[in-house]
Every structure is written in C-alpha cells, then in structure tokens.
Amino acid sequence: MDEYIAQLIKLAEQLSELMSENLGLEKNYIKEVFSGTNGNGPSVGTKVAKYPQCPKPELVRGLREHTDSGGIVLLLQDDQVPGLEFLKDGKWVQIPPSRNNTIFVNTGDQVEVLSNGRYKSVLHRVMSEKTGSRLSFATFYNPAGDALISSAPKLLYPRHYRFQDYLKLYSTTKFSEKGPRFESMKTMANGHYNLHV
C-alpha cells in the first residue's frame, strides 16, 4: 500500500506541474502554494470507502452531492459496481467502474480558486447500488493547513485566506452551492466576516 500511495503522490505532482504550465504559470506553482508557509509540502491522505449493497437504492444515497474541498483527487473505483456520478450540463453522468486499474482524476475547490475558475471543482455524488457493494480508494493531494490560498496573480479569485478557515466554512456548507462559499471567503479575506450562504 505504501508503494501504491508513493506512486499516486508522484502522479499528483506530475498533474500539478502540467496544470500549472497549462495555466501559464511556473511548473512548480501549485506544489509550492500547497506546501504552505512552513514549506513542509502538500498534505496527502488516502481514504478507503465502502458503500454497502442496498436493497432499495432509490431511497438512499451513498454520499450526497458535494465538491471536494482540497486540491487534486486520484480515485481508484470499484472495478465492477458503479455509483459515482458527476453533474455535467445540469444532468448526472454515471462514471463507469475502474477497469484495468484506471485512476479517475478530480479537482477540488482549491484548484478552482488557484486557477481563478479555469479548472472547476465538479459537483458529484455516490449513488447506492442494488447490484453489490462498492469500494473506492481516494488519494487527496491537498494544500497544507497553513497554505495561503489565492488565485495566481495572473488569474485572480478570492484572495489570501488560510485553507483551515476554508475548511471551517466548508464543514457547515459542504452540501450547499460553492459560489456563496467563495463569496464568503472573498469577504473574509478582505477583513469582513459576513457569510453569503
């Protein structure tokens, strides 16, 4: 498992470099920002989730609609049971099971902010399934807690707030629209603390 996670960290770093370059930024821009003020590097964690088989999936969701709070998410899904869905053009699109160890890549709220909206954190959910239990392994490549988040000066969004402040707001608004969350962070970053939720 340690070797698997080490390889995923390398993949996340390569993706962060490609994303930075695609935005016209320095190759290490995202990694440096995610490393925080102490320079300890991005925060990385892996979560294993099991969504049990459900005899009446129309009555229960595996996980409600949300965006991910952090940076880059690398997901190895179950290879047989579906369930993950993303909202695209107002419709829920089912993501097929991961065949041949395919890694699914998702970007979180902090990448959207850093890129000033050029990369989007996408609303997604997990549906319960009648056909079997679903297992997923998600590795999160996130900013350090003390990372100062703002849009790259070349790009611009809410500016200069601490990821831990965002997480505090996120914990009470996770299942709400992200736009008001970002507006609240803009206000907080400017020294005003009115919530727009």
RODO-403251 format. One record per residue (C-alpha): residue in one letter; x negated, y negated, z; residue number from 1; chain. Coordinates in pm, 1 decimal, padded with zeros to 6 digits, always signed. Layout:
<recs>
+--------+----------+----------+----------+-----+--------+
| residu |        x |        y |        z | num | chaine |
+--------+----------+----------+----------+-----+--------+
|      A |        X |        Y |        Z | NUM |      A |
...
+--------+----------+----------+----------+-----+--------+
</recs>
This chain:
<recs>
+--------+----------+----------+----------+-----+--------+
| residu |        x |        y |        z | num | chaine |
+--------+----------+----------+----------+-----+--------+
|      M | +00000.0 | +00000.0 | +00000.0 |   1 |      A |
|      D | -00288.1 | -00240.3 | +00079.6 |   2 |      A |
|      E | -00436.2 | -00193.1 | -00268.6 |   3 |      A |
|      Y | -00092.7 | -00246.6 | -00427.3 |   4 |      A |
|      I | -00046.9 | -00575.3 | -00237.9 |   5 |      A |
|      A | -00403.5 | -00685.9 | -00323.0 |   6 |      A |
|      Q | -00325.6 | -00633.4 | -00693.0 |   7 |      A |
|      L | +00000.2 | -00829.2 | -00658.8 |   8 |      A |
|      I | -00186.9 | -01119.1 | -00497.2 |   9 |      A |
|      K | -00426.1 | -01122.6 | -00795.5 |  10 |      A |
|      L | -00126.6 | -01120.7 | -01030.6 |  11 |      A |
|      A | +00040.1 | -01407.8 | -00838.7 |  12 |      A |
|      E | -00282.2 | -01609.4 | -00855.8 |  13 |      A |
|      Q | -00311.3 | -01548.0 | -01229.8 |  14 |      A |
|      L | +00050.7 | -01653.5 | -01276.7 |  15 |      A |
|      S | -00004.5 | -01966.4 | -01066.4 |  16 |      A |
|      E | -00304.0 | -02055.7 | -01286.1 |  17 |      A |
|      L | -00104.4 | -02004.6 | -01606.6 |  18 |      A |
|      M | +00188.3 | -02204.6 | -01469.8 |  19 |      A |
|      S | -00042.9 | -02489.4 | -01364.6 |  20 |      A |
|      E | -00206.2 | -02500.2 | -01707.8 |  21 |      A |
|      N | +00133.2 | -02482.5 | -01879.6 |  22 |      A |
|      L | +00236.3 | -02793.1 | -01683.3 |  23 |      A |
|      G | -00077.3 | -02972.6 | -01799.4 |  24 |      A |
|      L | -00235.8 | -02955.2 | -01453.7 |  25 |      A |
|      E | -00570.1 | -02822.9 | -01336.4 |  26 |      A |
|      K | -00587.7 | -02442.5 | -01337.5 |  27 |      A |
|      N | -00602.5 | -02412.1 | -00954.0 |  28 |      A |
|      Y | -00344.9 | -02684.6 | -00881.2 |  29 |      A |
|      I | -00068.4 | -02461.1 | -00740.8 |  30 |      A |
|      K | -00309.5 | -02244.1 | -00541.4 |  31 |      A |
|      E | -00478.8 | -02549.4 | -00389.3 |  32 |      A |
|      V | -00146.5 | -02707.7 | -00290.1 |  33 |      A |
|      F | -00019.6 | -02376.6 | -00149.7 |  34 |      A |
|      S | -00340.4 | -02343.2 | +00055.7 |  35 |      A |
|      G | -00225.5 | -02619.0 | +00290.6 |  36 |      A |
|      T | -00416.4 | -02885.2 | +00478.5 |  37 |      A |
|      N | -00629.6 | -02628.5 | +00665.7 |  38 |      A |
|      G | -00734.1 | -02459.9 | +00340.4 |  39 |      A |
|      N | -00651.2 | -02111.0 | +00467.9 |  40 |      A |
|      G | -00493.3 | -02009.9 | +00139.0 |  41 |      A |
|      P | -00136.1 | -01943.3 | +00035.5 |  42 |      A |
|      S | +00089.4 | -01741.8 | +00262.6 |  43 |      A |
|      V | +00157.7 | -01392.6 | +00129.1 |  44 |      A |
|      G | +00409.7 | -01142.4 | +00260.5 |  45 |      A |
|      T | +00585.6 | -00830.9 | +00139.3 |  46 |      A |
|      K | +00940.8 | -00731.7 | +00225.3 |  47 |      A |
|      V | +01088.3 | -00388.1 | +00165.2 |  48 |      A |
|      A | +01467.2 | -00391.6 | +00144.9 |  49 |      A |
|      K | +01712.0 | -00103.7 | +00126.2 |  50 |      A |
|      Y | +02065.5 | -00169.0 | +00010.3 |  51 |      A |
|      P | +02272.8 | +00137.8 | +00102.7 |  52 |      A |
|      Q | +02520.6 | +00302.8 | -00129.1 |  53 |      A |
|      C | +02865.0 | +00150.1 | -00082.0 |  54 |      A |
|      P | +03191.5 | +00338.4 | -00146.9 |  55 |      A |
|      K | +03378.2 | +00008.5 | -00213.6 |  56 |      A |
|      P | +03122.8 | -00231.8 | -00367.9 |  57 |      A |
|      E | +03394.8 | -00475.4 | -00472.1 |  58 |      A |
|      L | +03442.4 | -00559.4 | -00101.1 |  59 |      A |
|      V | +03077.6 | -00616.2 | -00000.1 |  60 |      A |
|      R | +02765.8 | -00785.2 | -00139.9 |  61 |      A |
|      G | +02418.8 | -00657.4 | -00071.7 |  62 |      A |
|      L | +02291.0 | -01016.7 | -00038.4 |  63 |      A |
|      R | +02477.7 | -01342.4 | -00101.7 |  64 |      A |
|      E | +02385.5 | -01595.0 | -00371.0 |  65 |      A |
|      H | +02068.4 | -01788.3 | -00291.2 |  66 |      A |
|      T | +01746.4 | -01929.8 | -00428.7 |  67 |      A |
|      D | +01411.6 | -01827.9 | -00280.7 |  68 |      A |
|      S | +01252.9 | -02088.7 | -00054.8 |  69 |      A |
|      G | +00888.2 | -02035.2 | -00144.3 |  70 |      A |
|      G | +00666.0 | -02005.5 | -00448.5 |  71 |      A |
|      I | +00625.0 | -01700.5 | -00670.4 |  72 |      A |
|      V | +00813.3 | -01378.0 | -00601.3 |  73 |      A |
|      L | +00696.7 | -01048.4 | -00750.5 |  74 |      A |
|      L | +00967.4 | -00784.0 | -00729.3 |  75 |      A |
|      L | +00944.6 | -00412.1 | -00788.7 |  76 |      A |
|      Q | +01303.5 | -00295.6 | -00801.9 |  77 |      A |
|      D | +01453.3 | +00045.8 | -00770.2 |  78 |      A |
|      D | +01392.2 | +00246.7 | -01086.8 |  79 |      A |
|      Q | +01744.5 | +00391.7 | -01100.1 |  80 |      A |
|      V | +02001.1 | +00181.2 | -00913.1 |  81 |      A |
|      P | +02082.3 | -00172.7 | -01037.0 |  82 |      A |
|      G | +02215.8 | -00455.1 | -00822.4 |  83 |      A |
|      L | +02007.5 | -00769.6 | -00878.6 |  84 |      A |
|      E | +02190.6 | -01043.0 | -01069.8 |  85 |      A |
|      F | +02082.3 | -01391.6 | -01181.2 |  86 |      A |
|      L | +02307.6 | -01682.0 | -01270.4 |  87 |      A |
|      K | +02245.1 | -01796.8 | -01628.8 |  88 |      A |
|      D | +02466.1 | -02045.4 | -01811.8 |  89 |      A |
|      G | +02738.2 | -02003.9 | -01549.7 |  90 |      A |
|      K | +02750.5 | -01622.7 | -01579.9 |  91 |      A |
|      W | +02600.0 | -01348.8 | -01365.2 |  92 |      A |
|      V | +02348.2 | -01140.2 | -01558.7 |  93 |      A |
|      Q | +02252.2 | -00797.7 | -01426.3 |  94 |      A |
|      I | +01878.6 | -00727.6 | -01414.6 |  95 |      A |
|      P | +01814.5 | -00363.4 | -01507.9 |  96 |      A |
|      P | +01625.5 | -00127.4 | -01275.6 |  97 |      A |
|      S | +01244.1 | -00144.5 | -01294.7 |  98 |      A |
|      R | +01132.6 | +00119.9 | -01542.2 |  99 |      A |
|      N | +00763.1 | +00213.1 | -01563.1 | 100 |      A |
|      N | +00679.3 | +00006.4 | -01252.8 | 101 |      A |
|      T | +00779.7 | -00320.5 | -01422.1 | 102 |      A |
|      I | +00729.4 | -00620.7 | -01196.0 | 103 |      A |
|      F | +01003.6 | -00883.7 | -01210.9 | 104 |      A |
|      V | +00881.5 | -01242.5 | -01156.4 | 105 |      A |
|      N | +01092.9 | -01511.8 | -00993.7 | 106 |      A |
|      T | +01003.1 | -01867.3 | -00897.8 | 107 |      A |
|      G | +01115.3 | -02026.8 | -00572.8 | 108 |      A |
|      D | +01217.0 | -02376.8 | -00464.8 | 109 |      A |
|      Q | +00859.8 | -02498.2 | -00402.1 | 110 |      A |
|      V | +00753.1 | -02421.8 | -00759.9 | 111 |      A |
|      E | +01056.6 | -02615.9 | -00881.5 | 112 |      A |
|      V | +00952.9 | -02913.3 | -00667.8 | 113 |      A |
|      L | +00583.4 | -02895.1 | -00765.4 | 114 |      A |
|      S | +00679.3 | -02877.8 | -01132.5 | 115 |      A |
|      N | +00938.9 | -03156.0 | -01095.4 | 116 |      A |
|      G | +01206.8 | -02917.3 | -01218.9 | 117 |      A |
|      R | +01025.6 | -02782.3 | -01521.3 | 118 |      A |
|      Y | +01022.7 | -02439.0 | -01358.4 | 119 |      A |
|      K | +01353.6 | -02356.9 | -01191.5 | 120 |      A |
|      S | +01433.3 | -02155.3 | -00883.4 | 121 |      A |
|      V | +01723.8 | -01946.5 | -01002.9 | 122 |      A |
|      L | +02036.2 | -01861.1 | -00807.2 | 123 |      A |
|      H | +02052.7 | -01484.0 | -00761.7 | 124 |      A |
|      R | +02227.5 | -01217.8 | -00555.6 | 125 |      A |
|      V | +02227.3 | -00844.1 | -00491.7 | 126 |      A |
|      M | +02547.0 | -00651.0 | -00553.1 | 127 |      A |
|      S | +02637.3 | -00334.0 | -00367.2 | 128 |      A |
|      E | +02645.1 | -00017.6 | -00574.3 | 129 |      A |
|      K | +02867.5 | +00287.5 | -00566.9 | 130 |      A |
|      T | +02613.6 | +00499.1 | -00756.6 | 131 |      A |
|      G | +02341.8 | +00508.2 | -00490.3 | 132 |      A |
|      S | +02114.8 | +00322.4 | -00251.4 | 133 |      A |
|      R | +01881.8 | +00057.8 | -00393.7 | 134 |      A |
|      L | +01526.5 | -00004.5 | -00277.2 | 135 |      A |
|      S | +01317.0 | -00312.4 | -00358.5 | 136 |      A |
|      F | +00966.5 | -00435.2 | -00275.4 | 137 |      A |
|      A | +00929.9 | -00813.5 | -00289.4 | 138 |      A |
|      T | +00593.0 | -00984.0 | -00250.2 | 139 |      A |
|      F | +00608.5 | -01355.9 | -00177.8 | 140 |      A |
|      Y | +00323.2 | -01590.2 | -00275.5 | 141 |      A |
|      N | +00422.9 | -01897.2 | -00073.8 | 142 |      A |
|      P | +00273.3 | -02220.9 | +00049.6 | 143 |      A |
|      A | +00101.4 | -02217.7 | +00387.1 | 144 |      A |
|      G | +00325.9 | -02365.3 | +00657.2 | 145 |      A |
|      D | +00122.7 | -02686.4 | +00667.7 | 146 |      A |
|      A | +00112.4 | -02727.6 | +00288.0 | 147 |      A |
|      L | +00216.6 | -03076.8 | +00180.5 | 148 |      A |
|      I | +00468.1 | -03028.6 | -00096.4 | 149 |      A |
|      S | +00543.8 | -03284.5 | -00361.4 | 150 |      A |
|      S | +00568.7 | -03293.7 | -00735.0 | 151 |      A |
|      A | +00237.0 | -03318.7 | -00908.8 | 152 |      A |
|      P | +00178.5 | -03691.7 | -00953.2 | 153 |      A |
|      K | +00202.1 | -03626.3 | -01326.6 | 154 |      A |
|      L | +00552.3 | -03479.5 | -01283.2 | 155 |      A |
|      L | +00748.0 | -03609.5 | -00970.3 | 156 |      A |
|      Y | +01040.4 | -03478.5 | -00745.3 | 157 |      A |
|      P | +01090.7 | -03505.2 | -00361.8 | 158 |      A |
|      R | +00751.3 | -03607.3 | -00224.8 | 159 |      A |
|      H | +00523.7 | -03522.3 | +00068.5 | 160 |      A |
|      Y | +00710.0 | -03301.5 | +00309.9 | 161 |      A |
|      R | +00595.3 | -03003.2 | +00506.6 | 162 |      A |
|      F | +00710.0 | -02659.2 | +00397.4 | 163 |      A |
|      Q | +00809.7 | -02581.7 | +00758.9 | 164 |      A |
|      D | +01050.7 | -02881.8 | +00752.3 | 165 |      A |
|      Y | +01199.4 | -02747.7 | +00430.1 | 166 |      A |
|      L | +01238.1 | -02401.9 | +00585.4 | 167 |      A |
|      K | +01424.1 | -02554.9 | +00880.7 | 168 |      A |
|      L | +01672.5 | -02718.5 | +00643.3 | 169 |      A |
|      Y | +01681.3 | -02408.3 | +00420.4 | 170 |      A |
|      S | +01775.7 | -02184.0 | +00714.9 | 171 |      A |
|      T | +02104.5 | -02373.0 | +00756.1 | 172 |      A |
|      T | +02175.7 | -02428.5 | +00385.5 | 173 |      A |
|      K | +02038.5 | -02114.4 | +00216.8 | 174 |      A |
|      F | +02373.4 | -02017.8 | +00066.9 | 175 |      A |
|      S | +02460.7 | -02372.3 | -00045.5 | 176 |      A |
|      E | +02365.7 | -02561.6 | -00360.3 | 177 |      A |
|      K | +01994.9 | -02650.5 | -00370.3 | 178 |      A |
|      G | +02045.6 | -03001.2 | -00517.4 | 179 |      A |
|      P | +02166.5 | -03153.9 | -00188.6 | 180 |      A |
|      R | +01875.6 | -02977.8 | -00011.5 | 181 |      A |
|      F | +01628.8 | -03150.4 | -00241.7 | 182 |      A |
|      E | +01805.5 | -03485.1 | -00191.3 | 183 |      A |
|      S | +01777.1 | -03436.8 | +00187.2 | 184 |      A |
|      M | +01405.3 | -03365.5 | +00152.5 | 185 |      A |
|      K | +01360.9 | -03683.8 | -00055.9 | 186 |      A |
|      T | +01533.3 | -03883.2 | +00218.0 | 187 |      A |
|      M | +01333.1 | -03715.2 | +00496.4 | 188 |      A |
|      A | +01006.6 | -03771.7 | +00310.7 | 189 |      A |
|      N | +01087.4 | -04143.5 | +00292.0 | 190 |      A |
|      G | +01138.7 | -04162.4 | +00670.0 | 191 |      A |
|      H | +01519.5 | -04131.1 | +00673.3 | 192 |      A |
|      Y | +01685.5 | -03821.6 | +00813.1 | 193 |      A |
|      N | +02034.1 | -03808.9 | +00662.8 | 194 |      A |
|      L | +02139.2 | -03468.4 | +00532.4 | 195 |      A |
|      H | +02304.5 | -03452.2 | +00190.2 | 196 |      A |
|      V | +02482.6 | -03117.5 | +00237.0 | 197 |      A |
+--------+----------+----------+----------+-----+--------+
</recs>
